């Protein structure tokens, strides 16, 4: 069994020394540290390294549970990953979070259930709210800048060999790369929709910058 520590400091905190010292004092043989406010996995290279390092039977120490994820959804997913690996978790400032003991595992299970329930409730309320808004003729969220014509152009550029990058497509369409990615993640248009989009594109003037 190896005791491993993980610390994440925000841009405001800057210095991870306090967290690292606490984790070492609590028995961590090795500590992985990420910097930044984002809790997305791709923005946490040391968390990826930590997960690769951990083995079944190891114990992961954190100062607070929120170091593992900034949202309940990410946190729950992370906890499930640790459980699947057979890794115990212990929080230095939250005594109820300690799966190294039978009582701790039981209490932690209750906490995880309520966290999942809260996420599911928020998701369901959001879905019901959107359904009600649509029934009233309203759709939630901001209007998309990716018209059918722009989506068609983006698909054609991605179909090239080699495919155009997201950044190149975004510059061509005068939108953000995030808008392009979101639009491309939607189901592809039907043939008639693509034909209409292409015809409209040919008849239209150059796109206005947005």
N, C-alpha and C positions, 0 to 999 in steps of 0.2 A: 504493500500500500504506500502510495506517495501522496503527500499533502501539497497541493498546488494552489497558488493564489492568483487572483485576477483583479486588476484595478483598471478603472477608466476615469480619466479626469477631463472635465470640460475645459473650454477655452478660458472660462473665468477662473477656474481653479489653478490652471497652469502646471503647478508642481505636484507630481505624484508621490513625493517622498513620504508624506504622512501616511497615505494608504499603504504603501509598500512596507514601511516600518511596522505598521500594525499587523500586516499579514505575516511578515517574517516572525514577529514576536509570538504570533498565535501558532507557529509551527510550519508555515509554508516553506518548503525547500526550494521552490522556484516560483517566481512571480512574473506574470505577463502583464504588460501595461499598454493600454491604448490611449491616444489623445484625441479630443474632439467631442462635440455635442451629439453627433449622429450615433444612433444605435444600430444602424443597418450593418449587416454582416460584411458587406463589401467595403465598408469604411472602417472596419476593425480588423486589420491584418493580424494583430496579436491575439485576438480572440480565436481566429481561425487556427493559428499556431497552437494555442492552448488546447483547443478541442482535439487537434491531431496528437498532442502530447499525452492527453489523459487516457488512462486505461481503466478497465473494469476493476472496481475495488478502491480506486483513488478517491480522495476527498478534495473538493473544490472550495476554497475559502474566498469570500467576498466581504467587503466592509458593509455594504448594503445590497439588498437584492436588486435594486434598480440599476446597479452597475452592469447587470447582465442584459438589460433591455430598457429602452426609454418608454415603451408602450406595453400595455398588458398583453396584447397579442404576441409581440416579439418575445416577451418574457415567458409566456406560456409555451411557445414553440421551443424556446431554449431549454426550459426545464424538462420538456418531453425528450429532447435530444440527450440531455444528461442522463435521464432515467434509462433510456434505451441503451446507453453505453455502460450502464451499471456504475455510474459515478455518483457519490453522495455529495451533498452541498450543505455548507454551513455559513451562516451570516454572523459577522462579529457583533453587529448592533441590533439584531433581531433574534432574540433567543428562540422564538418559535420556529425559526428556519434552521433545522438541524436534523438531517435525515440519517445521521450516524447512530441514532438510538431509536428503539421501537416507538416510544412516545413522540419523539420528534418527527418520525415518518408519518405517524397518524395525524398529528397537528398540521404538518405540511400538506398532507393530502386534502385536509379540510380547506386550507387556505387556497390551494390550487383549484379546487372545485368552485369556490365562490368567485375566484378571479375569472374562471372560464364562464361561469354563469353571467357575470357582469358583461363580458365581451359579447356573449350570445344575445343578451338582452339589448345591448346597444345596437348590434347588427339587425336584430328583428325590428326594433323601433325605427331604425333608419329605413328599412325596407317598407314598413307600413306607411311611414311618412311620405316616401317617394310614390307609392301606389296612390295614396290620397291626393298628392299634388298632381299626378297625371290625370286622375279622375276629374280634378277641378280644372284641367287644361293647363296646368303648370308643370314644369319639369325642374327638379333641383339642379343646382350647380351652375357654373358660368357657361355661356354659349361657347362652343368650340370654334377655334379659328381654322380648323381643318375641314374645309368644305369637301363635298364629294369629288370635285375636280382636283383639289390638292391631294386628296387621298389616292386618286388614280395616278397622278404624276409620281407620287412617292412610291407606289407599287411598281410602276414601270422602271423607275430608277433603281429600285432594289432588285429587280429582275435582270438587270444588266450583268454582264460578265467582264470584269468583276463587279459585284454590286456596289452601288454608291453608298458612302458612309452616311450615318444619321446626320452628322454635322453638315455634309455637303447638301443633302436633301433639304435640311432646315434653312440653309442659306439661300438655296434656290427658291424656296417657297416663302421666304421672309417670315418664318415662324421659329419657335424654339424647337430644339431637338426633342425635348420632353413631349411637346404636342404631337410631333411626328410619331414617336414611339407609342403613345397612347392610342392614336388613331390606327396605327398598323396592328395593334393588338386586338382590334375589333374584328368580327367576322368579315370575310372578304365580300365585296359587292357582287351581285348577280351580273350575268352577262349584259342584260338590258340596262342595268344601272351603270355599268362601266361604259357602254356605248353612249348613253346619254351624257355621262361625265366627259367623255372624250370630245363629243360634239360641242358641248358647251365650252370646253377649254379652247377648241380651235376658233370658235366664234368670238371669244372674249379678248379683251385687251390685256396687256401685261398686268400681273397681279399688283395690287397696291401693297405697300409695306405696312405691316402691322406690328 
